[in-house]
Amino acid sequence: MSAESGGRTGLQGKLSQWLRGRRPNEAAAGDEGGREALLLAAAGAGLPLAPAAHPAPGYRCSCDRVGCPTPARHPVSFAWQTQSTTDRAQIERWARHQPQANFITATGMVHDVLDVPLEAGREALERLLGSGIEVGPVAESDDGRLLFFTLTRGTPADEDEWWPCELDCHPETADEHPGLRWHCRGSYVLVPPARLPGDQSVHWVRGLEHPLPDPLSLLEVLTDACARYVGEEPDHASAAWPLRR
């Protein structure tokens, strides 16, 4: 059909080929070999990775910033967007030379992430699966969020074709989006396995063997669940209109 459809089919085939017969969430995240295998599986599925900070004693962050507002949740380099890679050898070097490091995955290149409150996300996941809607990889963060990994909505070459959506979320604006956060171009999320302060973690609840879906196929159910979570009526029209071309 379209070039976009062909690209999605190719990505789904790449995901299936890389992870056929294995479930990455079965690897022990606390085991160094399991950690590296999960990171390589994510990279092999096309998710670009870069090293991130990790927890330090006393609920602190490994970075040098005093009072870091996002401890263990941010990249270690300001150049994370250009540094992010799927190169296996580079990721192996990072993982082995920085054994405590978390990793982020840069969104808006291959994939986006729909990031919702845990309670709303679990409700939405149950509804989506019960309705037979294809759901891709899903990660759970012990700090109370569920992350739905989807195909990206695109990064057009012509900047005039790009516009922000009111649901877009960048890491520095996360606190302003207590409900649904849409991580796309210019944003990132932690990729499992990741450790958070207080012996918390980010881990897969649905692994990367599940093909990445179109984000719009999940959006209505997620906005419904989030609206109930915050006690508001969902407005599907205002939520979805900026996404249409």
MONOR-V11319 format. One record per pair of residues at least 24 apart in sequence whose C-alpha atoms are under 10 Angstrom apart, sorted by the first residue. I is the first residue (numbers start at 0). J is the second residue. Records with the same first field share a line. If there is no record, write none. Layout:
BEGIN
I: J ; J
END
This chain:
BEGIN
3: 153
6: 109
7: 109 ; 150 ; 151 ; 210 ; 211 ; 212 ; 213
8: 210 ; 211
10: 44 ; 45 ; 109 ; 150 ; 210 ; 211
11: 44 ; 45 ; 150 ; 208 ; 209 ; 210 ; 211 ; 212
12: 44 ; 210
13: 43 ; 44 ; 45 ; 208 ; 210
14: 40 ; 41 ; 43 ; 44 ; 45 ; 207 ; 208 ; 209 ; 210 ; 211
15: 44 ; 207 ; 208 ; 209 ; 210
16: 43 ; 44 ; 208
17: 41 ; 42 ; 43 ; 44 ; 45 ; 207 ; 208
18: 43 ; 44 ; 206 ; 207 ; 208 ; 209
19: 207 ; 208 ; 209
20: 208
21: 206 ; 207 ; 208
22: 203 ; 205 ; 206 ; 207 ; 208 ; 209
23: 191 ; 203 ; 204 ; 205 ; 206 ; 207 ; 208
24: 138 ; 191 ; 192 ; 202 ; 203 ; 204 ; 205 ; 206 ; 207 ; 208
25: 203 ; 204 ; 206
26: 192
27: 192
28: 191 ; 192 ; 193 ; 194 ; 200 ; 201 ; 202 ; 203
29: 192 ; 193 ; 194
31: 94 ; 95 ; 98 ; 99
32: 94 ; 95
33: 192
34: 94 ; 98 ; 101 ; 191 ; 192 ; 193
35: 90 ; 91 ; 93 ; 94 ; 95 ; 98 ; 192
36: 91
37: 190 ; 191 ; 192 ; 203 ; 206 ; 207
38: 85 ; 87 ; 90 ; 91 ; 94 ; 101 ; 102 ; 190 ; 191 ; 192
39: 85 ; 86 ; 87 ; 88 ; 90 ; 91 ; 94
40: 85 ; 87 ; 206 ; 207 ; 208
41: 85 ; 104 ; 190 ; 191 ; 206 ; 207 ; 208
42: 83 ; 84 ; 85 ; 86 ; 87 ; 90 ; 104
43: 85 ; 86 ; 87 ; 207
44: 85 ; 109 ; 207 ; 208 ; 210 ; 211
45: 84 ; 85 ; 86 ; 108 ; 109 ; 110
46: 83 ; 84 ; 85 ; 103 ; 104 ; 105 ; 106 ; 108 ; 109 ; 110 ; 111 ; 190 ; 207
47: 80 ; 81 ; 82 ; 83 ; 84 ; 85 ; 86 ; 90 ; 102 ; 103 ; 104 ; 105 ; 106 ; 108 ; 109 ; 110 ; 187 ; 190
48: 74 ; 79 ; 80 ; 82 ; 83 ; 84 ; 85 ; 86 ; 89 ; 90 ; 102 ; 103 ; 104 ; 105 ; 106 ; 187 ; 188 ; 189 ; 190
49: 73 ; 74 ; 75 ; 76 ; 78 ; 79 ; 80 ; 81 ; 82 ; 83 ; 84 ; 85 ; 89 ; 90 ; 93 ; 100 ; 101 ; 102 ; 103 ; 104 ; 105 ; 187 ; 189 ; 190
50: 74 ; 75 ; 76 ; 79 ; 82 ; 83 ; 90 ; 93 ; 94 ; 97 ; 99 ; 100 ; 101 ; 102 ; 103 ; 104 ; 189
51: 75 ; 76 ; 79 ; 97 ; 99 ; 100 ; 101 ; 102 ; 103 ; 104 ; 189 ; 190 ; 193
52: 76 ; 97 ; 99 ; 100 ; 101 ; 102 ; 103 ; 193 ; 194 ; 195
53: 98 ; 99 ; 100 ; 101 ; 102 ; 193 ; 194 ; 195 ; 196
54: 99 ; 100 ; 101 ; 193 ; 194 ; 195 ; 196 ; 197 ; 198 ; 199
55: 99 ; 195 ; 196 ; 197
56: 196 ; 197
57: 196 ; 197
58: 195 ; 196 ; 197 ; 198
59: 195 ; 196 ; 197
60: 195 ; 196
61: 99 ; 100
68: 171
69: 170 ; 171 ; 195
70: 195 ; 196
71: 100 ; 101 ; 102 ; 189 ; 193 ; 194 ; 195 ; 196
72: 101 ; 102 ; 103 ; 170 ; 187 ; 188 ; 189 ; 193 ; 194 ; 195 ; 196
73: 101 ; 102 ; 103 ; 170 ; 171 ; 187 ; 188 ; 189
74: 100 ; 101 ; 102 ; 103 ; 104 ; 105 ; 187 ; 188 ; 189
75: 100 ; 101 ; 102 ; 103
79: 103 ; 104 ; 105 ; 185 ; 187
80: 104 ; 105 ; 106 ; 108 ; 184 ; 185 ; 186 ; 187
81: 105
99: 193 ; 194
100: 193 ; 194
101: 189 ; 190 ; 191 ; 192 ; 193 ; 194 ; 195 ; 201
102: 188 ; 189 ; 190 ; 191 ; 192 ; 193 ; 194
103: 186 ; 187 ; 188 ; 189 ; 190 ; 191 ; 193
104: 186 ; 187 ; 188 ; 189 ; 190 ; 191
105: 182 ; 183 ; 184 ; 185 ; 186 ; 187 ; 188 ; 189 ; 190
106: 148 ; 149 ; 150 ; 151 ; 181 ; 182 ; 183 ; 184 ; 185 ; 186 ; 187 ; 188
107: 150 ; 151 ; 152 ; 153 ; 154 ; 182 ; 183 ; 184 ; 185 ; 186 ; 187
108: 150 ; 151 ; 152 ; 153 ; 154 ; 183 ; 184 ; 185
109: 149 ; 150 ; 151 ; 152 ; 153 ; 154 ; 183 ; 184 ; 211
110: 148 ; 149 ; 150 ; 151 ; 152 ; 153 ; 182 ; 183 ; 184 ; 211 ; 212 ; 213 ; 214
111: 146 ; 147 ; 148 ; 149 ; 150 ; 151 ; 152 ; 153 ; 181 ; 182 ; 183 ; 184 ; 186 ; 187 ; 188 ; 211 ; 213 ; 214
112: 136 ; 137 ; 138 ; 145 ; 146 ; 147 ; 148 ; 149 ; 150 ; 151 ; 168 ; 180 ; 181 ; 182 ; 183 ; 186 ; 187 ; 188 ; 214
113: 137 ; 145 ; 146 ; 147 ; 148 ; 149 ; 166 ; 167 ; 168 ; 179 ; 180 ; 181 ; 182 ; 183 ; 214 ; 217 ; 218 ; 221
114: 138 ; 139 ; 144 ; 145 ; 146 ; 147 ; 148 ; 168 ; 173 ; 176 ; 177 ; 178 ; 179 ; 180 ; 181 ; 182 ; 188 ; 221
115: 139 ; 143 ; 144 ; 145 ; 146 ; 147 ; 176 ; 177 ; 178 ; 179 ; 180 ; 181 ; 221 ; 222 ; 224 ; 225 ; 228
116: 140 ; 142 ; 143 ; 144 ; 145 ; 146 ; 177 ; 178 ; 179 ; 180 ; 221 ; 224 ; 225 ; 228 ; 229
117: 141 ; 142 ; 143 ; 144 ; 145 ; 146 ; 225 ; 228
118: 143 ; 144 ; 145 ; 224 ; 225 ; 228
119: 144 ; 145 ; 178 ; 179 ; 220 ; 221 ; 222 ; 223 ; 224 ; 225 ; 226 ; 227 ; 228 ; 229
120: 144 ; 145 ; 146 ; 147 ; 179 ; 220 ; 221 ; 222 ; 224 ; 225 ; 228
121: 145 ; 221 ; 224
122: 220 ; 221 ; 223 ; 224 ; 225 ; 228
123: 217 ; 218 ; 219 ; 220 ; 221 ; 222 ; 223 ; 224 ; 225
124: 217 ; 220 ; 221 ; 224
126: 220 ; 221 ; 224
127: 216 ; 217 ; 220 ; 221
132: 212 ; 216 ; 217
133: 209 ; 210 ; 211 ; 212 ; 213 ; 216 ; 217
134: 205 ; 209 ; 210 ; 211 ; 212 ; 213 ; 214 ; 216 ; 217
135: 205 ; 206 ; 207 ; 208 ; 209 ; 210 ; 211 ; 212 ; 213 ; 214 ; 217
136: 203 ; 204 ; 205 ; 206 ; 207 ; 208 ; 209 ; 210 ; 211 ; 212
137: 202 ; 203 ; 204 ; 205 ; 206 ; 207 ; 209 ; 211
138: 189 ; 190 ; 191 ; 192 ; 201 ; 202 ; 203 ; 204 ; 205 ; 206 ; 207
139: 191 ; 200 ; 201 ; 202 ; 203 ; 204 ; 205
140: 189 ; 190 ; 191 ; 193 ; 194 ; 195 ; 199 ; 200 ; 201 ; 202 ; 203 ; 204
141: 194 ; 195 ; 197 ; 198 ; 199 ; 200 ; 201 ; 202
142: 195 ; 196 ; 197 ; 199 ; 200 ; 201
144: 177 ; 178 ; 179 ; 201
145: 201 ; 202 ; 203 ; 204
146: 180 ; 181 ; 182 ; 188 ; 189 ; 190 ; 201 ; 202 ; 203 ; 204
147: 181 ; 205 ; 211 ; 212 ; 214 ; 217 ; 221
148: 182 ; 205 ; 207 ; 209 ; 210 ; 211 ; 212 ; 213 ; 214
149: 210 ; 211 ; 212 ; 213 ; 214 ; 215 ; 216 ; 217
150: 183 ; 210 ; 211 ; 212 ; 213 ; 214 ; 215
151: 182 ; 183 ; 184 ; 211 ; 212 ; 213 ; 214
152: 183 ; 184 ; 213 ; 214 ; 215 ; 242 ; 243
153: 183 ; 184
154: 183 ; 184
160: 244
161: 241 ; 242 ; 244
162: 241 ; 242
163: 241 ; 242
164: 237 ; 238 ; 239 ; 240 ; 241 ; 242
165: 237 ; 238 ; 239 ; 240 ; 241
166: 237 ; 238 ; 239 ; 241
177: 225 ; 229
178: 221 ; 222 ; 224 ; 225 ; 226 ; 228 ; 229
179: 218 ; 221 ; 222 ; 224 ; 225 ; 226
181: 214 ; 218
215: 239 ; 242 ; 243
END
